[in-house]
C-alpha cells in the first residue's frame, strides 16, 4: 500500500529521479512498498543525452513525454525524488 503523501500523484504524469543516471517520466499507476509503476513511460539515460536533465524535462513538459516503454517499474530504494511533470519550472 502506498503512503498517503504519494496517493495524490497516482494518475498524474510524474518525473522520478533515481540515484543512478536514469530519469523516468510517465503516468504513475501504482505505488507499492517496493516499486513505483509508470505507464507510457520514458526511461531516459542521462549519459546518452545531448542536453542537461533540466532542459530534457522542460522539453518533455512543453512538447510531450517521449514514451519508450508501456510499463516501467522503478525500485523504491533507487528513487531520490518524485514530482509532477507540470511542477518542473524553468
C-alpha positions as CSV (number, residue, x, y, z in Angstrom):
1,X,0.0,0.0,0.0
2,X,1.2,3.5,-0.8
3,X,1.9,6.2,1.7
4,X,-0.7,8.9,2.0
5,X,1.7,11.5,0.5
6,X,2.0,9.7,-2.8
7,X,-1.7,8.9,-3.4
8,X,-2.5,12.3,-5.0
9,X,0.2,11.6,-7.6
10,X,-1.5,8.4,-8.9
11,X,-2.9,9.1,-12.3
12,X,-0.6,12.1,-12.9
13,X,2.4,12.3,-15.2
14,X,5.4,12.3,-12.9
15,X,9.2,12.6,-13.0
16,X,11.1,10.1,-10.9
17,X,14.7,11.0,-10.3
18,X,16.9,8.0,-9.4
19,X,20.2,7.6,-7.7
20,X,21.7,6.4,-11.0
21,X,21.9,8.0,-14.4
22,X,18.3,7.4,-15.2
23,X,15.2,9.5,-15.1
24,X,11.7,8.1,-15.5
25,X,8.8,10.1,-16.8
26,X,5.3,8.7,-17.1
27,X,1.9,8.2,-15.6
28,X,2.1,6.9,-12.1
29,X,-0.4,4.0,-12.0
30,X,0.7,2.3,-8.8
31,X,2.9,2.8,-5.8
32,X,3.7,-0.3,-3.8
33,X,6.2,-0.8,-0.9
34,X,9.0,-2.0,-3.3
35,X,8.2,-0.4,-6.7
36,X,6.6,2.5,-8.4
37,X,4.8,1.6,-11.6
38,X,4.7,4.1,-14.5
39,X,2.7,3.6,-17.7
40,X,3.5,5.1,-21.2
41,X,6.9,6.0,-19.7
42,X,10.2,7.5,-20.9
43,X,13.1,5.8,-19.3
44,X,15.9,8.3,-20.0
45,X,19.6,7.7,-19.6
46,X,21.4,11.0,-19.0
47,X,24.7,9.6,-20.3
48,X,23.2,9.4,-23.8
49,X,21.7,12.9,-23.7
50,X,22.8,16.0,-25.6
51,X,21.3,18.3,-23.0
52,X,21.0,18.6,-19.3
53,X,18.4,16.9,-17.3
54,X,16.6,20.2,-16.7
55,X,16.5,21.0,-20.4
56,X,15.2,17.5,-21.2
57,X,12.4,17.8,-18.6
58,X,11.4,21.2,-19.9
59,X,11.2,19.9,-23.4
60,X,9.2,16.9,-22.2
61,X,6.8,19.2,-20.4
62,X,6.5,21.6,-23.4
63,X,6.3,19.0,-26.3
64,X,5.3,15.6,-24.9
65,X,6.6,12.7,-23.0
66,X,8.7,10.6,-25.4
67,X,7.3,7.2,-24.3
68,X,9.7,4.3,-25.0
69,X,8.1,1.8,-22.5
70,X,4.5,0.7,-22.0
71,X,5.3,-0.1,-18.4
72,X,8.3,0.7,-16.1
73,X,8.8,-0.5,-12.6
74,X,11.1,1.8,-10.6
75,X,12.5,0.2,-7.4
76,X,11.7,2.4,-4.4
77,X,15.2,2.3,-3.0
78,X,16.5,3.8,-6.2
79,X,14.1,6.7,-6.1
80,X,15.6,10.1,-5.0
81,X,12.6,12.3,-5.7
82,X,9.2,12.3,-7.5
83,X,7.2,15.3,-8.7
84,X,4.5,16.1,-11.2
85,X,5.9,16.9,-14.7
86,X,3.8,20.1,-14.5
87,X,5.7,21.2,-11.5
88,X,9.0,21.4,-13.4
89,X,9.9,25.0,-13.8
90,X,12.4,26.8,-16.0
